[in-house]
Amino acid sequence: MRVYEVVLEFLSIPHDKRADTEMPKLITLSHEFLRSFCRNNRENQGRLHMYVSTDNENAKEGSLAVETVEEVSTLIGIFRHNPTLVSDSGRL
């Protein structure tokens, strides 16, 4: 399994948002990793874009749902400065 896939699986783990004080920090670090993984790297952007889910109700485990500001920021990182990926995603 590739490291970005492990991070995406981790982001799918359910947790108690009120009681778990460490999980939000780990989620933030996970998103920072994914954004760094994509920064100025079109190949990695292409790898991650395959996991983006805009259908949050039916999103598969290990996909990147886009519900929070953190997730939107990661989504932007996936497509940033990659016009080919942006134009190809319009055909999905």
C-alpha positions as CSV (number, residue, x, y, z in Angstrom):
1,M,0.0,0.0,0.0
2,R,1.3,3.5,-0.9
3,V,1.7,5.9,2.0
4,Y,-0.9,8.3,0.7
5,E,-3.4,5.4,0.6
6,V,-2.6,4.7,4.3
7,V,-3.2,8.4,5.1
8,L,-6.5,8.4,3.2
9,E,-7.6,5.2,5.1
10,F,-6.6,6.9,8.4
11,L,-8.8,9.9,7.5
12,S,-11.8,7.5,7.1
13,I,-11.6,6.2,10.7
14,P,-14.7,7.3,12.6
15,H,-14.0,9.1,15.9
16,D,-15.9,10.9,18.6
17,K,-15.4,14.6,17.7
18,R,-16.4,15.8,21.1
19,A,-14.4,13.4,23.3
20,D,-11.3,12.7,21.2
21,T,-8.9,15.6,21.6
22,E,-5.9,14.1,19.7
23,M,-7.7,13.0,16.5
24,P,-8.2,16.6,15.2
25,K,-4.5,17.2,15.4
26,L,-3.7,14.0,13.6
27,I,-6.3,14.8,10.9
28,T,-4.7,18.2,10.4
29,L,-1.3,16.6,10.1
30,S,-2.6,14.1,7.6
31,H,-4.0,16.9,5.4
32,E,-0.8,18.8,5.6
33,F,1.1,15.6,4.5
34,L,-1.3,15.2,1.5
35,R,-0.9,18.8,0.5
36,S,2.9,18.6,0.7
37,F,2.7,15.3,-1.2
38,C,1.0,17.2,-4.1
39,R,2.9,20.4,-4.0
40,N,4.7,21.0,-7.3
41,N,4.3,17.3,-8.2
42,R,1.8,16.6,-11.0
43,E,2.3,12.9,-10.8
44,N,1.3,12.8,-7.1
45,Q,-1.6,15.2,-7.9
46,G,-2.8,12.7,-10.4
47,R,-2.5,9.8,-8.0
48,L,-4.6,11.6,-5.3
49,H,-7.2,13.0,-7.6
50,M,-8.4,9.5,-8.2
51,Y,-9.5,9.3,-4.6
52,V,-11.5,12.5,-4.4
53,S,-15.2,12.0,-3.7
54,T,-17.8,14.7,-4.2
55,D,-20.6,12.3,-3.2
56,N,-20.0,12.4,0.6
57,E,-23.0,10.2,1.4
58,N,-21.8,7.3,-0.8
59,A,-18.0,7.9,-0.4
60,K,-16.0,4.8,-0.2
61,E,-13.6,4.2,2.7
62,G,-10.2,5.5,1.8
63,S,-11.6,8.2,-0.4
64,L,-11.2,11.9,0.2
65,A,-14.5,13.4,1.2
66,V,-14.9,17.1,0.8
67,E,-16.9,18.4,3.7
68,T,-14.6,20.6,5.9
69,V,-12.4,23.5,5.3
70,E,-9.4,21.3,5.8
71,E,-10.6,18.9,3.1
72,V,-11.3,21.7,0.7
73,S,-7.8,23.0,1.3
74,T,-6.4,19.6,0.4
75,L,-8.6,19.4,-2.7
76,I,-7.2,22.8,-3.8
77,G,-3.7,21.4,-3.3
78,I,-4.5,18.4,-5.5
79,F,-5.5,20.6,-8.4
80,R,-3.3,23.7,-7.8
81,H,-1.2,24.7,-10.9
82,N,-2.3,21.6,-12.8
83,P,-4.5,22.8,-15.7
84,T,-4.4,19.3,-17.4
85,L,-5.8,17.7,-14.2
86,V,-8.4,20.4,-13.9
87,S,-9.6,20.1,-17.5
88,D,-9.7,16.3,-17.2
89,S,-11.7,16.3,-14.0
90,G,-14.5,18.1,-15.9
91,R,-15.1,14.9,-17.9
92,L,-15.7,12.7,-14.8
